Amino acid sequence: MRPESEAFACAPGLRLEAHERLSKLQFDALDQRFRRLEMLMERLERRLWLTVYGVAGVILAEAFQGFLNAAP
């Protein structure tokens, strides 16, 4: 006879438990990928703004230089 405290392990229950563990691993991996993608997007956004500010700075410098050349 089995002791009362021993859990009965049936195949459908074990399959369900394995599926739950696999789903958790997949969601954790997906979450990690999303975090990495978000970090890369933030870096790209930072680079884009630096480029925009650089172009605006060049345009303003050229305009200022034009004013200096036009004034005697």
Secondary structure, DSSP 8 states (H G I E B T S, - for coil): ---TTS----HHHHHHHHHHHHHHHHHHHHHHHHHHHHHHHHHHHHHHHHHHHHHHHHHHHHHHHHHHHH--
